[in-house]
Amino acid sequence: MMRDPQPLHRLSDDELIDRIRAACPPPRDASRTVPKRVTDYVMTRIGHLWGAEGVAIRPPRDAPEGGPMARSPQPETSHPGDRLMFERAAAWALAAAVVVIGLFIWRDGDPSKPSVDFPLPATALTEVNTGSWAISGELVTPRGESGLALLADGRVLAVAGRNDWFHTQLLREAEAFDPKTGQWTSTGSLQTARMWFGGPVVLNDGRVLVAGGTNSTGYESMDTAEVFDPTKGEWNPAGTLHHGRRHGTMQLLDDGRVLIASGSRGMPDGARFLGSSEVYDPSFDRWDLVSGVLGVARERHWSARLLGGLIMVGNGEGPWMKWGDSAETYDPSAGTWSPAGKLSVGRFAPAVVTLNDGRVMVMGGANGDGGTTVFDSVDLYDPATGRWAPAAPMRRARVEHAAVLLRSGKVLVFGGHNLSGPVAECEIYDPATNAWRDDTRLPDPRLSTMAITLNDGRVLAVGGWESSSEAGVLRHGTRFSALYTPR
């Protein structure tokens, strides 16, 4: 008959250390030791765990760096329940020791050089690499489907949109977030309230441009544009588009001009979708029609700026609520559009990011507005080959979510919803390994949250929709504002 292992609370110091080493092998360089300040910290924390059961653990006063650890005498227990509590506390203490000591192994005594020779449990590695969310100052105005722009001075501008789902409260208001104070303050209001507009785009001179959209509860499209001067806090007209267009997408071109592509100008039937595009020239405050026409007229599509100056659009809604799977690229030097292959599926409201290597990443979405299928799949476009290929799927299907490129080159995805409701879990994608991992949960789950990366590398999440009815049907804009700090 096998003999029961010695209870943890009866182990000697050396035996306890042996247990730790067996659970988490030591570094290959046996000369490296754990600094005394670390052992003191570990023993203090374990003492807190065991202290409730009458066990006090302390390092000896004369212990050398990395030396043995002493434990005060244990009270004898005679009741089985007491022994069980001791065993449970001891198990937690051992786990804490493994994780904490592993986290604090130094290479050559330099805290900036963590050892890679001391393997940690997967859960510990997840904690090390997990970012953190913190609620910042609330928005001045509840909003959804607004636009965000990073100003030259590091502030973030939130502009227009709406604060209810039924288009009855469209916004003129704009406000600015100061990362230094964590607060939002009102700034100049637009001359005309609008939603579903193109932009905002920051011009080379620091001003911010918005164009088109709608300012009604119907489908009328606007042909006006406005530009914001951060130095004055004022909005002024910025020319007139040749066509009113709703859901057009805007991108800054290499020469400082701005492209607005496609969109629609009325009810979503076959005759209202626009295959045309226009370019705004800030030098002349003028909009000019592009000679080339898109192969597929579309609205509610996405756009991305490629390395080399090309602009890509993809997916989107076509006539009669059909969601396309095609993509096209615009060449500013030639003024023409060209086909750019097909994604794996037509996607409504995916998230899109251009990676540091120039590839375009399209994540999630649904098979339509109110669709019955929400995707976890990911498509990657490689400009070098001109082809789309699948990437590792997200861990959770989601639509109307946010994605941003971090300074590390990794991609943070958060928010959105699936058929079960809002998704709280955040995920990180590493292009180098084509793999996803979980990250810190969003403190207040919602959909259609806007996001932007700040100059210091943090990510600002703003507004979005939350359900206010028991059935989860009604949606209202929120004052939500939070900052994500990567690890």
C-alpha positions in Angstrom: 0.0 0.0 0.0 1.3 3.4 -0.9 2.1 5.7 1.9 0.2 9.0 2.0 2.5 12.0 1.2 3.6 14.1 4.1 1.1 16.9 4.8 2.3 20.3 3.5 1.9 22.0 6.8 4.3 19.5 8.5 7.1 19.9 5.9 10.4 21.3 6.9 11.7 24.4 5.2 14.0 22.4 2.9 11.2 20.0 2.0 8.8 22.9 1.2 11.4 24.4 -1.1 11.9 21.0 -2.8 8.1 20.9 -3.4 8.3 24.3 -5.0 11.2 23.3 -7.2 9.5 20.1 -8.3 6.4 22.1 -9.3 8.4 24.8 -11.1 11.9 23.7 -12.2 14.8 26.0 -11.2 16.9 28.1 -13.7 19.6 26.3 -15.5 22.2 28.7 -13.9 22.2 27.3 -10.3 24.3 30.3 -9.1 21.3 32.6 -9.5 19.3 33.1 -6.4 16.1 34.9 -5.3 16.9 38.3 -3.7 16.1 38.4 0.0 13.6 41.2 -0.6 11.6 38.8 -2.8 11.7 35.9 -0.3 10.6 38.3 2.4 7.7 39.4 0.2 6.7 35.8 -0.7 6.8 34.7 2.9 4.7 37.7 4.0 2.1 36.9 1.4 2.0 33.2 2.3 1.8 34.2 5.9 -1.3 36.1 5.1 -2.8 33.0 3.5 -1.9 30.7 6.4 -2.3 33.2 9.2 -6.0 32.7 9.4 -5.3 29.1 10.3 -2.8 30.0 13.0 0.3 29.5 10.9 3.0 32.2 10.8 5.8 32.1 8.3 8.8 34.4 8.4 12.3 34.5 7.0 15.1 34.2 9.6 16.6 37.6 10.6 20.1 36.4 9.6 19.1 34.7 6.4 21.5 35.3 3.5 20.4 36.3 0.0 18.3 33.5 -1.3 19.0 31.5 1.9 16.7 29.1 3.7 13.4 30.2 5.1 12.2 29.5 8.7 8.8 28.7 9.9 7.4 29.2 13.4 6.2 26.1 15.2 2.9 24.7 14.0 0.0 24.2 16.4 -1.0 20.5 16.6 -4.4 19.8 15.3 -6.6 16.9 16.2 -9.8 17.6 14.4 -10.0 16.3 10.8 -11.7 19.5 9.7 -8.8 21.6 11.1 -6.3 19.4 9.2 -8.3 19.9 5.9 -8.2 23.6 6.4 -4.5 23.5 6.9 -4.0 21.4 3.8 -6.2 23.8 1.7 -4.3 26.8 2.9 -1.0 25.1 2.4 -2.0 24.2 -1.2 -2.8 27.9 -1.9 0.4 29.0 -0.3 2.5 26.6 -2.4 0.7 27.9 -5.6 1.4 31.5 -4.5 5.0 30.8 -3.9 5.5 29.2 -7.3 3.9 32.1 -9.1 5.4 34.9 -7.1 9.0 33.6 -6.9 8.8 32.8 -10.6 7.8 36.3 -11.4 10.7 37.8 -9.5 13.6 35.7 -10.6 16.3 38.2 -11.8 19.0 37.7 -14.3 22.3 38.9 -12.9 20.5 41.0 -10.4 19.0 43.3 -13.1 15.2 43.7 -12.7 15.0 44.8 -16.4 16.2 41.4 -17.5 13.7 38.8 -16.4 14.8 35.2 -16.6 13.4 33.0 -19.4 15.0 29.9 -17.8 12.4 29.7 -15.0 9.2 28.3 -16.5 5.9 29.6 -15.1 2.5 28.1 -15.1 0.4 29.2 -18.1 -2.0 31.1 -15.8 1.0 33.1 -14.4 2.2 34.0 -17.9 -1.3 35.2 -18.8 -1.4 37.5 -15.8 2.1 38.9 -16.6 1.0 39.8 -20.2 -2.5 41.1 -19.4 -3.2 44.8 -19.8 -5.5 46.8 -17.5 -8.6 49.0 -17.9 -9.4 52.1 -15.9 -12.5 54.2 -16.1 -11.6 57.8 -17.1 -13.7 61.0 -16.9 -17.2 60.6 -18.5 -18.1 62.1 -21.8 -19.9 65.4 -21.6 -22.6 64.1 -24.0 -23.9 60.5 -24.3 -23.1 59.3 -27.8 -22.9 56.4 -30.2 -21.5 56.2 -33.7 -19.5 59.3 -33.3 -16.1 59.8 -34.8 -12.7 60.1 -33.1 -9.6 61.9 -34.2 -6.2 62.2 -32.5 -5.2 65.9 -32.5 -1.7 67.2 -33.0 -1.4 68.2 -29.3 -2.3 64.6 -28.2 -5.9 65.3 -27.3 -8.8 63.2 -28.8 -11.7 64.8 -30.5 -15.1 63.1 -30.4 -17.5 64.6 -32.9 -21.2 64.3 -33.9 -23.1 61.0 -34.0 -26.3 60.3 -32.1 -27.4 59.4 -28.5 -30.4 57.2 -29.3 -31.1 54.3 -31.6 -34.1 55.9 -33.3 -32.3 58.9 -34.8 -34.3 61.4 -32.8 -31.3 62.9 -31.1 -28.6 63.6 -33.6 -25.6 65.5 -32.3 -23.8 68.8 -33.2 -21.7 68.6 -30.1 -18.0 67.9 -30.1 -15.7 67.4 -27.1 -12.0 66.8 -26.5 -10.3 64.4 -24.1 -7.0 65.4 -22.5 -4.9 62.3 -21.6 -3.0 64.3 -19.0 -6.1 65.0 -16.9 -8.3 62.1 -18.0 -11.2 64.5 -18.5 -13.5 65.5 -21.4 -14.4 69.2 -22.1 -16.8 70.6 -24.6 -15.4 72.3 -27.7 -17.0 74.0 -30.7 -20.2 72.5 -32.1 -20.7 71.6 -35.7 -22.9 73.9 -37.8 -25.1 70.9 -38.7 -25.9 67.8 -36.6 -25.0 64.6 -38.5 -24.5 60.9 -38.2 -23.2 58.2 -40.6 -20.7 60.8 -42.0 -17.3 60.3 -43.5 -14.3 60.9 -41.2 -13.2 62.5 -39.1 -9.8 62.9 -40.8 -6.9 64.9 -39.5 -5.4 67.1 -42.2 -1.7 67.8 -42.5 -2.2 71.3 -41.1 -3.9 69.8 -37.9 -7.4 70.7 -38.8 -10.1 68.0 -38.7 -12.5 67.2 -41.6 -16.0 65.6 -41.6 -18.2 65.2 -44.7 -21.6 63.9 -45.8 -23.9 61.8 -43.6 -27.5 62.4 -42.7 -29.1 64.9 -40.3 -32.6 63.4 -40.2 -34.5 60.4 -39.1 -34.9 59.3 -42.7 -32.4 58.4 -45.4 -31.7 61.9 -46.8 -28.0 62.4 -47.5 -26.0 65.5 -46.9 -23.6 67.2 -49.4 -22.0 69.5 -46.8 -18.6 69.3 -45.2 -17.0 71.0 -42.1 -13.5 71.5 -40.8 -12.5 72.0 -37.2 -9.6 74.3 -36.1 -8.3 73.0 -32.8 -6.4 76.3 -32.1 -9.7 78.2 -32.2 -12.2 75.5 -31.2 -14.3 76.4 -34.2 -16.0 74.5 -37.1 -16.3 76.1 -40.6 -17.7 75.0 -43.9 -15.4 73.0 -46.1 -16.8 73.1 -49.6 -19.7 71.2 -51.1 -19.7 67.6 -52.3 -21.0 66.8 -55.8 -23.3 64.2 -54.3 -24.9 63.9 -50.9 -23.6 60.6 -49.5 -24.3 58.6 -46.4 -21.9 56.0 -45.0 -19.1 57.1 -47.3 -15.6 56.3 -45.9 -12.8 58.9 -45.8 -9.0 58.4 -45.8 -6.1 60.9 -46.0 -4.0 60.5 -49.1 -0.2 60.9 -49.2 -0.4 64.2 -50.9 -2.6 65.7 -48.2 -5.9 65.5 -50.0 -8.8 63.4 -48.7 -10.8 60.7 -50.5 -14.4 60.0 -49.7 -15.6 56.7 -51.3 -19.0 55.3 -52.3 -21.9 55.5 -49.9 -25.6 56.0 -50.7 -28.0 59.0 -51.1 -31.4 57.7 -50.1 -33.5 54.6 -49.4 -31.3 51.4 -49.8 -32.7 50.3 -53.1 -30.9 49.5 -56.4 -30.7 53.1 -57.7 -29.4 54.9 -54.6 -25.9 53.4 -54.1 -23.0 55.4 -55.3 -20.1 54.0 -57.3 -18.5 57.5 -57.4 -15.8 58.9 -55.2 -14.6 62.5 -54.5 -11.3 64.1 -53.3 -11.1 67.2 -51.1 -8.2 69.5 -51.6 -7.5 71.7 -48.5 -5.4 74.1 -50.5 -8.4 75.1 -52.6 -11.2 74.1 -50.2 -12.8 72.2 -53.1 -14.2 68.7 -53.8 -13.5 67.1 -57.2 -15.0 63.9 -58.6 -12.7 61.0 -59.1 -12.5 59.8 -62.7 -12.6 56.1 -61.8 -15.7 54.4 -60.6 -15.9 51.5 -58.1 -16.7 48.1 -59.5 -19.3 47.6 -56.8 -21.3 50.5 -55.4 -21.7 50.0 -51.6 -22.4 51.6 -48.2 -21.6 50.7 -44.6 -18.3 49.3 -45.9 -14.9 49.6 -44.3 -11.8 51.3 -45.7 -8.1 51.0 -44.9 -4.9 52.9 -45.9 -2.3 50.6 -47.3 1.5 51.1 -47.3 2.5 52.8 -50.5 -0.5 55.2 -50.5 -3.3 52.9 -51.9 -6.7 53.0 -50.3 -8.8 49.8 -49.9 -12.5 49.4 -49.4 -14.3 46.1 -48.7 -17.5 44.4 -47.8 -20.5 46.7 -47.3 -24.1 46.6 -48.2 -25.3 46.6 -51.8 -28.7 46.9 -53.3 -31.6 45.2 -51.5 -29.7 44.5 -48.3 -27.1 42.2 -49.9 -23.7 42.1 -48.0 -20.8 41.8 -50.3 -17.5 39.9 -50.0 -15.5 41.9 -52.5 -12.7 44.4 -52.0 -11.2 47.2 -54.2 -8.1 49.5 -54.1 -7.9 53.1 -55.2 -4.7 54.4 -56.8 -4.4 58.2 -56.2 -1.8 58.7 -58.8 -4.0 57.2 -61.5 -7.4 58.1 -60.0 -8.7 54.6 -60.7 -10.2 51.6 -58.8 -9.1 48.0 -59.2 -10.5 44.7 -57.9 -8.6 43.3 -54.8 -10.0 39.8 -54.5 -12.8 38.5 -52.2 -13.0 37.9 -48.5 -14.1 34.5 -47.2 -17.6 35.9 -46.5 -19.7 39.1 -46.7 -19.4 40.9 -43.3 -21.6 43.5 -41.6 -19.7 45.6 -39.0 -16.4 43.8 -38.8 -13.3 45.4 -37.2 -10.4 46.3 -39.5 -6.8 47.1 -38.8 -3.7 47.6 -41.0 -0.8 45.7 -39.5 2.7 47.0 -39.3 3.8 44.7 -42.1 1.1 46.3 -44.4 -1.4 43.4 -44.3 -5.1 44.3 -43.7 -6.9 42.3 -41.0 -10.7 42.0 -41.1 -12.2 40.4 -38.0 -15.6 39.1 -37.1 -18.9 40.7 -38.2 -22.2 39.2 -39.1 -24.1 38.0 -42.2 -26.2 41.1 -42.1 -27.6 43.9 -40.0 -29.7 41.8 -37.6 -28.1 38.7 -39.1 -28.5 35.2 -37.7 -24.8 34.4 -37.8 -22.0 36.2 -36.0 -18.5 35.3 -37.1 -15.3 34.6 -35.3 -13.3 34.2 -38.5 -10.6 36.5 -39.7 -9.4 37.4 -43.2 -5.9 38.8 -44.0 -5.0 40.6 -47.2 -1.4 40.7 -48.3 -0.7 43.6 -50.7 2.5 41.8 -51.8 0.5 38.9 -53.3 -2.9 40.7 -53.8 -4.6 37.7 -52.1 -6.8 37.1 -49.1 -6.1 34.2 -46.7 -7.6 33.1 -43.4 -5.9 33.8 -40.1 -6.5 32.2 -36.8 -10.1 32.8 -35.7 -10.9 34.9 -32.7 -11.8 33.1 -29.5 -15.3 34.6 -29.5 -17.6 35.5 -32.4 -18.5 39.2 -32.2 -20.0 42.1 -34.3 -20.0 45.9 -33.9 -16.8 45.6 -31.9 -13.6 47.6 -31.8 -10.0 46.8 -32.8 -6.8 48.9 -32.5 -3.2 48.3 -33.4 -0.9 48.5 -30.3 2.6 49.9 -30.3 3.9 46.3 -30.0 2.4 45.5 -33.4 -0.3 43.3 -31.7 -4.0 43.9 -32.1 -6.4 44.5 -29.3 -10.1 43.5 -29.9 -12.9 44.3 -27.4 -16.6 45.0 -27.1 -19.3 44.1 -29.6 -21.9 41.5 -29.2 -23.0 38.1 -30.4 -26.4 36.3 -30.4 -26.1 35.9 -26.6 -25.5 39.6 -25.9 -22.6 42.0 -25.2 -19.1 40.5 -25.1 -17.0 41.5 -22.1 -13.9 39.5 -22.9 -11.0 41.2 -24.7 -8.5 39.5 -26.9 -5.0 40.1 -28.2 -3.8 38.9 -31.6 -0.1 38.4 -32.3 0.7 38.6 -36.0 4.1 36.9 -35.4 2.5 33.7 -34.1 -0.9 34.0 -35.7 -2.4 33.3 -32.3 -5.0 34.9 -30.0 -5.0 35.1 -26.2 -7.5 36.4 -23.7 -6.9 39.8 -22.0 -8.5 41.8 -19.3 -12.3 42.1 -19.5 -13.9 45.3 -20.5 -15.2 47.0 -17.3 -18.6 47.9 -18.9 -19.5 45.7 -21.9 -21.1 47.4 -24.9 -21.3 47.5 -28.6 -20.2 50.0 -31.2 -17.7 51.5 -28.8 -15.2 53.8 -30.6 -11.5 53.4 -29.9 -8.2 55.1 -30.7 -4.6 54.7 -29.7 -3.0 57.6 -27.8 0.5 58.9 -28.3 1.6 57.2 -25.1 0.5 53.8 -26.3 -2.7 53.6 -24.2 -6.0 52.9 -25.9 -9.1 55.1 -25.3 -12.5 53.5 -25.6 -15.5 55.9 -25.9 -19.3 55.8 -25.9 -21.2 53.1 -27.7 -24.6 51.5 -27.1 -26.2 49.9 -24.1 -29.6 48.2 -23.9 -32.1 50.0 -21.7 -35.1 47.6 -22.0 -35.6 44.2 -20.5 -35.8 42.7 -23.9 -32.5 44.3 -24.8 -34.0 46.1 -27.9 -33.7 49.7 -27.0 -30.3 51.3 -27.3 -29.0 54.5 -25.9 -25.7 56.3 -26.2 -23.5 56.4 -23.1 -21.0 58.6 -21.4 -18.6 55.6 -21.1 -14.9 56.4 -21.4 -12.1 54.1 -20.4 -8.4 53.7 -20.8 -6.5 50.5 -21.6 -2.9 50.2 -20.6 -1.0 47.4 -22.5 1.5 45.2 -20.7 
